């Protein structure tokens, strides 16, 4: 039973957008601070500062597996609030970290908590809206989610300029407190006790086994992992590439904003053409195109002629491809899992995110002052993803 009193659509959408924006902000606002953190906490191995991003993503991947079942068992508000408590604890520990190891552990905790608002927030939409209304809310929220990365580095740079890198974590605490207060003061619980499902290990294990037993789901999950992996690898090394390789450190937030805005058009184009061309075909073409483009860029780089405009266009293409493919791949992976959609979503998202971190970390740490390691990593990921897509079967 849905509560009789609910937030107005604009306020509900704004609240949900804040929940999702906190995740994007927690990743991208850190980018300008990486050199300062590296100089203070890991001066002898500056590439390790990249792990600050992937530690958060890893925590979010692990948390994703549990957030959905916890939300179904305890209610949406408890799951969101509990997630924010962990997020706030991780932010506070990050703010006071005295070693890179302590900071990475705190970032993992922060990501673990971020999974609560991320997963339970989507469940709120499913509880309250359906059909076109649900699509409208989700579209508006995703639009904010796309725009936040465009401005997050600039905000992070401003905060860092007067409060240092620790001040950025203070901003995360503000985000978390506002989100927690908004949900608890204004949002009614949307999952009444009679509709809740006990948190039991056996049903979770059986659902996970069913998901992973399907060969098509495994293929699409593997492709998602490769796509996420190459994107996170580029994101991890982006600040160093723009600053050290191409000498655009001061203007990095502006270039990143432009890249995010251009990349966001991928989702728009996919929405326009997916019905006509099909999800599988679009994803297959996208990875084939990325493979060809990466080969071309790697060829230029081998002759020392990968100028900044060419690199920037290639970087945009990596994030643009994410907008074209990720929604399609998730839908394809869950196509036959409607009877356990919630658990299937958690399993696929968690595995893809954790596997992506395993890919992104070595590729990012291989940064050597040039774009070559990132180009090779993207080429391998896209080529393997393209080959795996050719083994999938046409959606019904």
BALOBA-1460 file (C-alpha; in Angstrom, 3 decimals):
// residues 396
<rec num="1" residu="x" x="0.000" y="0.000" z="0.000"/>
<rec num="2" residu="x" x="1.430" y="3.357" z="-1.065"/>
<rec num="3" residu="x" x="1.185" y="6.141" z="1.536"/>
<rec num="4" residu="x" x="-1.611" y="8.639" z="0.917"/>
<rec num="5" residu="x" x="0.624" y="11.637" z="1.580"/>
<rec num="6" residu="x" x="3.582" y="11.995" z="-0.706"/>
<rec num="7" residu="x" x="6.014" y="14.689" z="-1.750"/>
<rec num="8" residu="x" x="5.183" y="16.769" z="-4.779"/>
<rec num="9" residu="x" x="6.826" y="15.458" z="-7.938"/>
<rec num="10" residu="x" x="9.293" y="18.400" z="-8.161"/>
<rec num="11" residu="x" x="10.418" y="17.994" z="-4.533"/>
<rec num="12" residu="x" x="10.639" y="14.207" z="-4.793"/>
<rec num="13" residu="x" x="12.702" y="14.503" z="-7.979"/>
<rec num="14" residu="x" x="14.995" y="17.089" z="-6.377"/>
<rec num="15" residu="x" x="15.494" y="14.909" z="-3.295"/>
<rec num="16" residu="x" x="16.285" y="11.853" z="-5.394"/>
<rec num="17" residu="x" x="18.638" y="13.891" z="-7.572"/>
<rec num="18" residu="x" x="20.536" y="14.911" z="-4.443"/>
<rec num="19" residu="x" x="20.921" y="11.268" z="-3.401"/>
<rec num="20" residu="x" x="22.402" y="10.358" z="-6.775"/>
<rec num="21" residu="x" x="24.418" y="13.566" z="-7.086"/>
<rec num="22" residu="x" x="26.225" y="12.755" z="-3.839"/>
<rec num="23" residu="x" x="27.669" y="9.654" z="-5.518"/>
<rec num="24" residu="x" x="28.897" y="11.442" z="-8.649"/>
<rec num="25" residu="x" x="30.203" y="14.337" z="-6.553"/>
<rec num="26" residu="x" x="32.101" y="11.952" z="-4.268"/>
<rec num="27" residu="x" x="34.051" y="10.654" z="-7.266"/>
<rec num="28" residu="x" x="34.614" y="13.618" z="-9.556"/>
<rec num="29" residu="x" x="35.143" y="16.362" z="-6.959"/>
<rec num="30" residu="x" x="38.274" y="14.488" z="-5.845"/>
<rec num="31" residu="x" x="40.057" y="14.767" z="-9.192"/>
<rec num="32" residu="x" x="41.702" y="18.204" z="-8.705"/>
<rec num="33" residu="x" x="42.809" y="17.188" z="-5.193"/>
<rec num="34" residu="x" x="44.759" y="14.091" z="-6.262"/>
<rec num="35" residu="x" x="48.130" y="15.852" z="-6.779"/>
<rec num="36" residu="x" x="47.928" y="17.487" z="-3.338"/>
<rec num="37" residu="x" x="46.972" y="14.195" z="-1.674"/>
<rec num="38" residu="x" x="49.771" y="12.380" z="-3.506"/>
<rec num="39" residu="x" x="52.331" y="14.979" z="-2.402"/>
<rec num="40" residu="x" x="51.249" y="14.728" z="1.248"/>
<rec num="41" residu="x" x="50.434" y="11.044" z="1.733"/>
<rec num="42" residu="x" x="52.283" y="9.105" z="-0.977"/>
<rec num="43" residu="x" x="55.079" y="11.286" z="-2.445"/>
<rec num="44" residu="x" x="57.212" y="8.308" z="-3.460"/>
<rec num="45" residu="x" x="54.434" y="6.657" z="-5.512"/>
<rec num="46" residu="x" x="52.147" y="9.406" z="-6.776"/>
<rec num="47" residu="x" x="50.119" y="7.061" z="-9.004"/>
<rec num="48" residu="x" x="48.696" y="5.472" z="-5.834"/>
<rec num="49" residu="x" x="46.552" y="8.556" z="-5.324"/>
<rec num="50" residu="x" x="44.372" y="7.195" z="-8.157"/>
<rec num="51" residu="x" x="43.245" y="4.454" z="-5.771"/>
<rec num="52" residu="x" x="41.226" y="7.059" z="-3.873"/>
<rec num="53" residu="x" x="38.686" y="6.875" z="-6.714"/>
<rec num="54" residu="x" x="38.677" y="3.119" z="-7.200"/>
<rec num="55" residu="x" x="38.503" y="2.414" z="-3.433"/>
<rec num="56" residu="x" x="35.221" y="4.331" z="-3.339"/>
<rec num="57" residu="x" x="33.899" y="2.474" z="-6.384"/>
<rec num="58" residu="x" x="34.942" y="-0.881" z="-4.897"/>
<rec num="59" residu="x" x="33.070" y="-0.109" z="-1.680"/>
<rec num="60" residu="x" x="30.006" y="0.882" z="-3.650"/>
<rec num="61" residu="x" x="30.198" y="-2.346" z="-5.644"/>
<rec num="62" residu="x" x="30.314" y="-4.492" z="-2.507"/>
<rec num="63" residu="x" x="27.520" y="-2.458" z="-0.908"/>
<rec num="64" residu="x" x="25.324" y="-2.804" z="-3.974"/>
<rec num="65" residu="x" x="24.978" y="-6.542" z="-3.402"/>
<rec num="66" residu="x" x="23.520" y="-6.001" z="0.083"/>
<rec num="67" residu="x" x="21.675" y="-2.689" z="-0.256"/>
<rec num="68" residu="x" x="18.729" y="-4.088" z="-2.224"/>
<rec num="69" residu="x" x="17.915" y="-6.999" z="0.126"/>
<rec num="70" residu="x" x="18.396" y="-4.758" z="3.182"/>
<rec num="71" residu="x" x="16.027" y="-2.206" z="1.673"/>
<rec num="72" residu="x" x="13.422" y="-4.918" z="1.048"/>
<rec num="73" residu="x" x="13.757" y="-6.189" z="4.628"/>
<rec num="74" residu="x" x="13.917" y="-2.960" z="6.646"/>
<rec num="75" residu="x" x="12.259" y="-0.326" z="4.460"/>
<rec num="76" residu="x" x="13.646" y="2.315" z="2.119"/>
<rec num="77" residu="x" x="14.284" y="5.039" z="4.699"/>
<rec num="78" residu="x" x="16.249" y="2.764" z="7.017"/>
<rec num="79" residu="x" x="18.446" y="1.587" z="4.134"/>
<rec num="80" residu="x" x="19.059" y="5.144" z="2.923"/>
<rec num="81" residu="x" x="19.746" y="6.462" z="6.426"/>
<rec num="82" residu="x" x="22.024" y="3.552" z="7.316"/>
<rec num="83" residu="x" x="23.923" y="4.070" z="4.078"/>
<rec num="84" residu="x" x="24.383" y="7.751" z="4.805"/>
<rec num="85" residu="x" x="25.656" y="6.949" z="8.326"/>
<rec num="86" residu="x" x="28.415" y="4.816" z="6.808"/>
<rec num="87" residu="x" x="29.028" y="7.473" z="4.151"/>
<rec num="88" residu="x" x="29.398" y="10.183" z="6.805"/>
<rec num="89" residu="x" x="31.712" y="8.003" z="8.903"/>
<rec num="90" residu="x" x="33.870" y="7.332" z="5.851"/>
<rec num="91" residu="x" x="33.954" y="11.046" z="5.008"/>
<rec num="92" residu="x" x="34.987" y="12.006" z="8.546"/>
<rec num="93" residu="x" x="37.734" y="9.362" z="8.627"/>
<rec num="94" residu="x" x="38.963" y="10.499" z="5.201"/>
<rec num="95" residu="x" x="39.106" y="14.072" z="6.450"/>
<rec num="96" residu="x" x="41.439" y="13.067" z="9.291"/>
<rec num="97" residu="x" x="43.517" y="10.444" z="7.443"/>
<rec num="98" residu="x" x="47.246" y="10.560" z="8.110"/>
<rec num="99" residu="x" x="48.305" y="7.846" z="5.652"/>
<rec num="100" residu="x" x="47.256" y="6.726" z="2.194"/>
<rec num="101" residu="x" x="46.221" y="3.341" z="3.610"/>
<rec num="102" residu="x" x="43.888" y="4.971" z="6.138"/>
<rec num="103" residu="x" x="42.429" y="7.183" z="3.421"/>
<rec num="104" residu="x" x="41.778" y="4.228" z="1.114"/>
<rec num="105" residu="x" x="40.045" y="2.281" z="3.905"/>
<rec num="106" residu="x" x="37.896" y="5.324" z="4.698"/>
<rec num="107" residu="x" x="37.004" y="5.778" z="1.035"/>
<rec num="108" residu="x" x="35.968" y="2.119" z="0.833"/>
<rec num="109" residu="x" x="33.658" y="2.697" z="3.818"/>
<rec num="110" residu="x" x="32.302" y="5.824" z="2.162"/>
<rec num="111" residu="x" x="31.526" y="3.899" z="-1.039"/>
<rec num="112" residu="x" x="29.956" y="1.068" z="0.950"/>
<rec num="113" residu="x" x="27.557" y="3.582" z="2.467"/>
<rec num="114" residu="x" x="26.822" y="5.306" z="-0.855"/>
<rec num="115" residu="x" x="25.281" y="2.075" z="-2.149"/>
<rec num="116" residu="x" x="22.339" y="2.556" z="0.257"/>
<rec num="117" residu="x" x="21.009" y="5.833" z="-1.188"/>
<rec num="118" residu="x" x="21.829" y="4.626" z="-4.703"/>
<rec num="119" residu="x" x="19.854" y="1.364" z="-4.581"/>
<rec num="120" residu="x" x="17.110" y="2.283" z="-2.096"/>
<rec num="121" residu="x" x="16.581" y="5.579" z="-3.940"/>
<rec num="122" residu="x" x="15.685" y="3.672" z="-7.099"/>
<rec num="123" residu="x" x="13.384" y="1.475" z="-5.032"/>
<rec num="124" residu="x" x="11.556" y="4.622" z="-3.855"/>
<rec num="125" residu="x" x="10.781" y="5.456" z="-7.474"/>
<rec num="126" residu="x" x="9.496" y="1.936" z="-8.155"/>
<rec num="127" residu="x" x="7.290" y="2.086" z="-5.038"/>
<rec num="128" residu="x" x="5.651" y="5.390" z="-5.881"/>
<rec num="129" residu="x" x="5.527" y="5.666" z="-9.655"/>
<rec num="130" residu="x" x="4.912" y="3.505" z="-12.695"/>
<rec num="131" residu="x" x="4.887" y="3.794" z="-16.460"/>
<rec num="132" residu="x" x="5.469" y="7.233" z="-17.939"/>
<rec num="133" residu="x" x="5.600" y="8.965" z="-14.542"/>
<rec num="134" residu="x" x="8.385" y="6.648" z="-13.453"/>
<rec num="135" residu="x" x="10.246" y="7.250" z="-16.713"/>
<rec num="136" residu="x" x="9.855" y="10.999" z="-16.263"/>
<rec num="137" residu="x" x="11.258" y="10.998" z="-12.731"/>
<rec num="138" residu="x" x="14.128" y="8.704" z="-13.690"/>
<rec num="139" residu="x" x="14.994" y="10.822" z="-16.739"/>
<rec num="140" residu="x" x="15.118" y="14.024" z="-14.683"/>
<rec num="141" residu="x" x="17.282" y="12.379" z="-12.034"/>
<rec num="142" residu="x" x="19.640" y="10.950" z="-14.649"/>
<rec num="143" residu="x" x="19.944" y="14.379" z="-16.234"/>
<rec num="144" residu="x" x="21.210" y="15.731" z="-12.897"/>
<rec num="145" residu="x" x="23.479" y="12.703" z="-12.538"/>
<rec num="146" residu="x" x="25.014" y="13.545" z="-15.928"/>
<rec num="147" residu="x" x="25.416" y="17.260" z="-15.164"/>
<rec num="148" residu="x" x="27.025" y="16.820" z="-11.713"/>
<rec num="149" residu="x" x="30.291" y="15.381" z="-13.115"/>
<rec num="150" residu="x" x="30.519" y="18.461" z="-15.324"/>
<rec num="151" residu="x" x="30.693" y="20.836" z="-12.356"/>
<rec num="152" residu="x" x="32.084" y="18.601" z="-9.580"/>
<rec num="153" residu="x" x="35.818" y="19.127" z="-10.388"/>
<rec num="154" residu="x" x="35.331" y="22.905" z="-10.483"/>
<rec num="155" residu="x" x="33.580" y="22.840" z="-7.104"/>
<rec num="156" residu="x" x="36.274" y="20.561" z="-5.719"/>
<rec num="157" residu="x" x="38.980" y="22.906" z="-6.985"/>
<rec num="158" residu="x" x="37.317" y="25.937" z="-5.360"/>
<rec num="159" residu="x" x="36.971" y="24.137" z="-2.026"/>
<rec num="160" residu="x" x="40.556" y="22.924" z="-2.194"/>
<rec num="161" residu="x" x="41.827" y="26.432" z="-2.902"/>
<rec num="162" residu="x" x="40.741" y="27.714" z="0.520"/>
<rec num="163" residu="x" x="40.323" y="24.562" z="2.641"/>
<rec num="164" residu="x" x="42.782" y="22.080" z="1.155"/>
<rec num="165" residu="x" x="41.954" y="18.548" z="0.071"/>
<rec num="166" residu="x" x="40.507" y="17.737" z="3.494"/>
<rec num="167" residu="x" x="37.913" y="20.428" z="2.957"/>
<rec num="168" residu="x" x="36.505" y="18.465" z="0.017"/>
<rec num="169" residu="x" x="35.563" y="15.691" z="2.442"/>
<rec num="170" residu="x" x="33.902" y="18.324" z="4.592"/>
<rec num="171" residu="x" x="31.675" y="19.100" z="1.598"/>
<rec num="172" residu="x" x="30.799" y="15.392" z="1.376"/>
<rec num="173" residu="x" x="29.698" y="15.512" z="5.018"/>
<rec num="174" residu="x" x="27.408" y="18.452" z="4.241"/>
<rec num="175" residu="x" x="25.955" y="16.511" z="1.289"/>
<rec num="176" residu="x" x="25.322" y="13.476" z="3.485"/>
<rec num="177" residu="x" x="23.703" y="15.441" z="6.299"/>
<rec num="178" residu="x" x="21.370" y="17.308" z="3.939"/>
<rec num="179" residu="x" x="20.378" y="14.075" z="2.188"/>
<rec num="180" residu="x" x="19.727" y="12.251" z="5.477"/>
<rec num="181" residu="x" x="17.666" y="15.105" z="6.904"/>
<rec num="182" residu="x" x="15.628" y="15.566" z="3.717"/>
<rec num="183" residu="x" x="14.691" y="11.897" z="3.479"/>
<rec num="184" residu="x" x="13.847" y="11.490" z="7.159"/>
<rec num="185" residu="x" x="11.913" y="14.733" z="7.587"/>
<rec num="186" residu="x" x="10.005" y="14.923" z="4.327"/>
<rec num="187" residu="x" x="9.776" y="11.441" z="2.806"/>
<rec num="188" residu="x" x="7.189" y="8.894" z="3.979"/>
<rec num="189" residu="x" x="8.214" y="5.247" z="4.125"/>
<rec num="190" residu="x" x="7.041" y="3.608" z="0.880"/>
<rec num="191" residu="x" x="7.430" y="-0.042" z="1.869"/>
<rec num="192" residu="x" x="4.935" y="-1.007" z="4.609"/>
<rec num="193" residu="x" x="5.837" y="-3.866" z="6.991"/>
<rec num="194" residu="x" x="3.444" y="-6.334" z="5.356"/>
<rec num="195" residu="x" x="5.309" y="-6.061" z="2.047"/>
<rec num="196" residu="x" x="8.790" y="-6.480" z="3.476"/>
<rec num="197" residu="x" x="10.823" y="-9.617" z="2.881"/>
<rec num="198" residu="x" x="13.042" y="-11.071" z="5.610"/>
<rec num="199" residu="x" x="16.768" y="-10.870" z="5.039"/>
<rec num="200" residu="x" x="17.646" y="-14.521" z="4.518"/>
<rec num="201" residu="x" x="20.894" y="-15.895" z="3.170"/>
<rec num="202" residu="x" x="19.471" y="-18.932" z="1.355"/>
<rec num="203" residu="x" x="17.021" y="-17.051" z="-0.961"/>
<rec num="204" residu="x" x="19.757" y="-14.531" z="-1.744"/>
<rec num="205" residu="x" x="22.198" y="-17.318" z="-2.584"/>
<rec num="206" residu="x" x="19.667" y="-19.141" z="-4.753"/>
<rec num="207" residu="x" x="18.763" y="-15.963" z="-6.648"/>
<rec num="208" residu="x" x="22.444" y="-15.184" z="-7.229"/>
<rec num="209" residu="x" x="23.014" y="-18.742" z="-8.441"/>
<rec num="210" residu="x" x="20.101" y="-18.454" z="-10.890"/>
<rec num="211" residu="x" x="21.427" y="-15.186" z="-12.264"/>
<rec num="212" residu="x" x="24.946" y="-16.506" z="-12.765"/>
<rec num="213" residu="x" x="23.751" y="-19.809" z="-14.251"/>
<rec num="214" residu="x" x="22.419" y="-18.047" z="-17.349"/>
<rec num="215" residu="x" x="25.159" y="-17.832" z="-20.027"/>
<rec num="216" residu="x" x="23.689" y="-14.684" z="-21.584"/>
<rec num="217" residu="x" x="23.636" y="-12.894" z="-18.235"/>
<rec num="218" residu="x" x="27.257" y="-13.882" z="-17.689"/>
<rec num="219" residu="x" x="28.241" y="-12.502" z="-21.101"/>
<rec num="220" residu="x" x="26.471" y="-9.191" z="-20.596"/>
<rec num="221" residu="x" x="27.885" y="-8.868" z="-17.080"/>
<rec num="222" residu="x" x="31.385" y="-9.463" z="-18.452"/>
<rec num="223" residu="x" x="30.858" y="-6.792" z="-21.112"/>
<rec num="224" residu="x" x="29.585" y="-4.367" z="-18.464"/>
<rec num="225" residu="x" x="32.689" y="-5.084" z="-16.378"/>
<rec num="226" residu="x" x="34.967" y="-4.302" z="-19.312"/>
<rec num="227" residu="x" x="33.061" y="-1.125" z="-20.145"/>
<rec num="228" residu="x" x="33.120" y="0.102" z="-16.556"/>
<rec num="229" residu="x" x="36.750" y="-0.938" z="-16.202"/>
<rec num="230" residu="x" x="38.068" y="1.110" z="-19.123"/>
<rec num="231" residu="x" x="35.958" y="4.102" z="-18.056"/>
<rec num="232" residu="x" x="37.216" y="4.014" z="-14.443"/>
<rec num="233" residu="x" x="40.801" y="3.572" z="-15.643"/>
<rec num="234" residu="x" x="40.567" y="6.733" z="-17.734"/>
<rec num="235" residu="x" x="38.802" y="8.566" z="-14.910"/>
<rec num="236" residu="x" x="41.528" y="7.547" z="-12.443"/>
<rec num="237" residu="x" x="44.338" y="8.847" z="-14.651"/>
<rec num="238" residu="x" x="42.442" y="11.824" z="-16.127"/>
<rec num="239" residu="x" x="43.940" y="14.484" z="-13.868"/>
<rec num="240" residu="x" x="47.506" y="13.285" z="-14.515"/>
<rec num="241" residu="x" x="46.905" y="13.030" z="-18.257"/>
<rec num="242" residu="x" x="45.499" y="16.542" z="-18.548"/>
<rec num="243" residu="x" x="48.093" y="18.037" z="-16.186"/>
<rec num="244" residu="x" x="51.371" y="16.190" z="-16.672"/>
<rec num="245" residu="x" x="50.988" y="14.832" z="-20.207"/>
<rec num="246" residu="x" x="49.268" y="17.797" z="-21.850"/>
<rec num="247" residu="x" x="50.018" y="20.680" z="-19.455"/>
<rec num="248" residu="x" x="46.409" y="21.653" z="-18.834"/>
<rec num="249" residu="x" x="46.239" y="21.175" z="-15.072"/>
<rec num="250" residu="x" x="44.848" y="24.635" z="-14.312"/>
<rec num="251" residu="x" x="42.067" y="24.345" z="-16.861"/>
<rec num="252" residu="x" x="41.369" y="20.652" z="-16.150"/>
<rec num="253" residu="x" x="37.972" y="21.266" z="-14.471"/>
<rec num="254" residu="x" x="36.795" y="23.187" z="-17.538"/>
<rec num="255" residu="x" x="37.965" y="20.515" z="-19.962"/>
<rec num="256" residu="x" x="36.380" y="17.850" z="-17.778"/>
<rec num="257" residu="x" x="33.107" y="19.782" z="-17.734"/>
<rec num="258" residu="x" x="33.099" y="19.987" z="-21.517"/>
<rec num="259" residu="x" x="33.905" y="16.288" z="-21.754"/>
<rec num="260" residu="x" x="31.041" y="15.392" z="-19.386"/>
<rec num="261" residu="x" x="28.523" y="17.512" z="-21.282"/>
<rec num="262" residu="x" x="29.530" y="16.091" z="-24.671"/>
<rec num="263" residu="x" x="29.502" y="12.553" z="-23.296"/>
<rec num="264" residu="x" x="26.023" y="13.035" z="-21.856"/>
<rec num="265" residu="x" x="24.588" y="13.217" z="-25.353"/>
<rec num="266" residu="x" x="25.232" y="9.469" z="-25.651"/>
<rec num="267" residu="x" x="22.220" y="8.684" z="-23.453"/>
<rec num="268" residu="x" x="20.057" y="11.065" z="-25.504"/>
<rec num="269" residu="x" x="21.048" y="9.455" z="-28.797"/>
<rec num="270" residu="x" x="20.562" y="5.978" z="-27.409"/>
<rec num="271" residu="x" x="17.022" y="6.842" z="-26.282"/>
<rec num="272" residu="x" x="16.274" y="8.118" z="-29.776"/>
<rec num="273" residu="x" x="17.593" y="5.165" z="-31.771"/>
<rec num="274" residu="x" x="17.363" y="2.146" z="-29.465"/>
<rec num="275" residu="x" x="13.843" y="1.180" z="-30.536"/>
<rec num="276" residu="x" x="14.797" y="1.274" z="-34.202"/>
<rec num="277" residu="x" x="18.219" y="-0.388" z="-33.992"/>
<rec num="278" residu="x" x="17.975" y="-2.581" z="-30.893"/>
<rec num="279" residu="x" x="20.009" y="-2.659" z="-27.693"/>
<rec num="280" residu="x" x="22.351" y="-5.445" z="-28.698"/>
<rec num="281" residu="x" x="23.217" y="-3.977" z="-32.089"/>
<rec num="282" residu="x" x="23.981" y="-0.538" z="-30.650"/>
<rec num="283" residu="x" x="26.252" y="-1.988" z="-27.948"/>
<rec num="284" residu="x" x="28.082" y="-4.195" z="-30.471"/>
<rec num="285" residu="x" x="28.670" y="-1.296" z="-32.869"/>
<rec num="286" residu="x" x="29.802" y="0.948" z="-30.016"/>
<rec num="287" residu="x" x="32.541" y="-1.423" z="-28.861"/>
<rec num="288" residu="x" x="33.632" y="-2.085" z="-32.438"/>
<rec num="289" residu="x" x="33.897" y="1.664" z="-33.015"/>
<rec num="290" residu="x" x="35.829" y="2.173" z="-29.769"/>
<rec num="291" residu="x" x="38.236" y="-0.593" z="-30.759"/>
<rec num="292" residu="x" x="38.937" y="1.050" z="-34.121"/>
<rec num="293" residu="x" x="39.360" y="4.506" z="-32.575"/>
<rec num="294" residu="x" x="41.728" y="3.208" z="-29.894"/>
<rec num="295" residu="x" x="43.863" y="1.467" z="-32.536"/>
<rec num="296" residu="x" x="44.090" y="4.753" z="-34.467"/>
<rec num="297" residu="x" x="45.026" y="6.764" z="-31.342"/>
<rec num="298" residu="x" x="47.590" y="4.176" z="-30.277"/>
<rec num="299" residu="x" x="49.148" y="4.351" z="-33.744"/>
<rec num="300" residu="x" x="49.422" y="8.142" z="-33.487"/>
<rec num="301" residu="x" x="50.878" y="7.846" z="-29.976"/>
<rec num="302" residu="x" x="53.517" y="5.342" z="-31.115"/>
<rec num="303" residu="x" x="54.821" y="7.982" z="-33.529"/>
<rec num="304" residu="x" x="54.623" y="10.719" z="-30.897"/>
<rec num="305" residu="x" x="51.844" y="12.572" z="-32.700"/>
<rec num="306" residu="x" x="48.887" y="12.138" z="-30.330"/>
<rec num="307" residu="x" x="48.182" y="15.843" z="-29.935"/>
<rec num="308" residu="x" x="45.797" y="17.107" z="-27.259"/>
<rec num="309" residu="x" x="42.752" y="17.652" z="-29.534"/>
<rec num="310" residu="x" x="42.968" y="14.029" z="-30.731"/>
<rec num="311" residu="x" x="43.355" y="12.746" z="-27.171"/>
<rec num="312" residu="x" x="40.412" y="14.843" z="-25.980"/>
<rec num="313" residu="x" x="38.125" y="13.533" z="-28.748"/>
<rec num="314" residu="x" x="39.148" y="9.984" z="-27.859"/>
<rec num="315" residu="x" x="38.511" y="10.570" z="-24.135"/>
<rec num="316" residu="x" x="35.062" y="11.956" z="-24.915"/>
<rec num="317" residu="x" x="34.348" y="8.859" z="-27.003"/>
<rec num="318" residu="x" x="35.093" y="6.556" z="-24.031"/>
<rec num="319" residu="x" x="32.553" y="8.313" z="-21.788"/>
<rec num="320" residu="x" x="30.139" y="8.800" z="-24.695"/>
<rec num="321" residu="x" x="30.178" y="5.055" z="-25.286"/>
<rec num="322" residu="x" x="29.216" y="4.516" z="-21.645"/>
<rec num="323" residu="x" x="26.064" y="6.562" z="-22.211"/>
<rec num="324" residu="x" x="25.216" y="4.507" z="-25.276"/>
<rec num="325" residu="x" x="25.869" y="1.056" z="-23.853"/>
<rec num="326" residu="x" x="25.428" y="0.783" z="-20.081"/>
<rec num="327" residu="x" x="21.648" y="1.148" z="-19.961"/>
<rec num="328" residu="x" x="21.250" y="-1.295" z="-22.845"/>
<rec num="329" residu="x" x="23.573" y="-3.866" z="-21.298"/>
<rec num="330" residu="x" x="21.795" y="-3.728" z="-17.945"/>
<rec num="331" residu="x" x="18.439" y="-4.212" z="-19.664"/>
<rec num="332" residu="x" x="19.751" y="-7.113" z="-21.745"/>
<rec num="333" residu="x" x="21.297" y="-8.817" z="-18.709"/>
<rec num="334" residu="x" x="18.007" y="-8.599" z="-16.773"/>
<rec num="335" residu="x" x="15.715" y="-9.457" z="-19.664"/>
<rec num="336" residu="x" x="14.879" y="-12.977" z="-18.404"/>
<rec num="337" residu="x" x="15.169" y="-12.146" z="-14.699"/>
<rec num="338" residu="x" x="11.933" y="-10.268" z="-14.151"/>
<rec num="339" residu="x" x="10.809" y="-12.635" z="-11.369"/>
<rec num="340" residu="x" x="13.907" y="-11.736" z="-9.308"/>
<rec num="341" residu="x" x="14.606" y="-8.312" z="-10.786"/>
<rec num="342" residu="x" x="15.789" y="-6.687" z="-7.559"/>
<rec num="343" residu="x" x="18.267" y="-9.386" z="-6.645"/>
<rec num="344" residu="x" x="19.394" y="-9.771" z="-10.253"/>
<rec num="345" residu="x" x="20.108" y="-6.038" z="-10.451"/>
<rec num="346" residu="x" x="22.181" y="-6.199" z="-7.267"/>
<rec num="347" residu="x" x="24.161" y="-9.230" z="-8.448"/>
<rec num="348" residu="x" x="24.908" y="-7.881" z="-11.920"/>
<rec num="349" residu="x" x="25.768" y="-4.363" z="-10.687"/>
<rec num="350" residu="x" x="27.949" y="-5.616" z="-7.836"/>
<rec num="351" residu="x" x="29.925" y="-8.074" z="-9.974"/>
<rec num="352" residu="x" x="30.383" y="-5.580" z="-12.823"/>
<rec num="353" residu="x" x="31.543" y="-2.828" z="-10.459"/>
<rec num="354" residu="x" x="33.980" y="-4.997" z="-8.488"/>
<rec num="355" residu="x" x="35.394" y="-6.561" z="-11.660"/>
<rec num="356" residu="x" x="35.739" y="-3.079" z="-13.170"/>
<rec num="357" residu="x" x="37.912" y="-2.009" z="-10.244"/>
<rec num="358" residu="x" x="40.122" y="-5.062" z="-10.797"/>
<rec num="359" residu="x" x="40.584" y="-3.886" z="-14.399"/>
<rec num="360" residu="x" x="40.932" y="-0.159" z="-13.711"/>
<rec num="361" residu="x" x="43.536" y="-0.317" z="-10.919"/>
<rec num="362" residu="x" x="46.422" y="-1.925" z="-12.860"/>
<rec num="363" residu="x" x="45.650" y="0.076" z="-16.014"/>
<rec num="364" residu="x" x="45.561" y="3.360" z="-14.106"/>
<rec num="365" residu="x" x="48.683" y="2.579" z="-12.067"/>
<rec num="366" residu="x" x="50.552" y="1.837" z="-15.313"/>
<rec num="367" residu="x" x="50.420" y="5.566" z="-16.155"/>
<rec num="368" residu="x" x="53.944" y="6.575" z="-17.252"/>
<rec num="369" residu="x" x="53.546" y="10.177" z="-18.316"/>
<rec num="370" residu="x" x="51.901" y="9.278" z="-21.634"/>
<rec num="371" residu="x" x="48.449" y="8.163" z="-22.748"/>
<rec num="372" residu="x" x="49.774" y="4.826" z="-24.044"/>
<rec num="373" residu="x" x="48.860" y="2.593" z="-21.040"/>
<rec num="374" residu="x" x="45.286" y="3.935" z="-20.972"/>
<rec num="375" residu="x" x="44.982" y="3.530" z="-24.740"/>
<rec num="376" residu="x" x="46.180" y="-0.077" z="-24.559"/>
<rec num="377" residu="x" x="43.836" y="-0.852" z="-21.670"/>
<rec num="378" residu="x" x="40.856" y="0.625" z="-23.496"/>
<rec num="379" residu="x" x="41.758" y="-1.164" z="-26.730"/>
<rec num="380" residu="x" x="41.934" y="-4.540" z="-24.979"/>
<rec num="381" residu="x" x="38.704" y="-3.976" z="-23.023"/>
<rec num="382" residu="x" x="36.745" y="-2.754" z="-26.054"/>
<rec num="383" residu="x" x="38.042" y="-5.498" z="-28.344"/>
<rec num="384" residu="x" x="37.183" y="-8.252" z="-25.852"/>
<rec num="385" residu="x" x="33.781" y="-6.638" z="-25.181"/>
<rec num="386" residu="x" x="33.100" y="-6.540" z="-28.933"/>
<rec num="387" residu="x" x="33.991" y="-10.225" z="-29.298"/>
<rec num="388" residu="x" x="31.773" y="-11.150" z="-26.345"/>
<rec num="389" residu="x" x="28.866" y="-9.149" z="-27.792"/>
<rec num="390" residu="x" x="29.158" y="-11.191" z="-31.000"/>
<rec num="391" residu="x" x="28.585" y="-14.336" z="-28.915"/>
<rec num="392" residu="x" x="25.361" y="-13.047" z="-27.411"/>
<rec num="393" residu="x" x="21.996" y="-13.878" z="-28.930"/>
<rec num="394" residu="x" x="19.487" y="-11.418" z="-30.332"/>
<rec num="395" residu="x" x="17.046" y="-10.054" z="-27.737"/>
<rec num="396" residu="x" x="13.517" y="-11.363" z="-28.077"/>
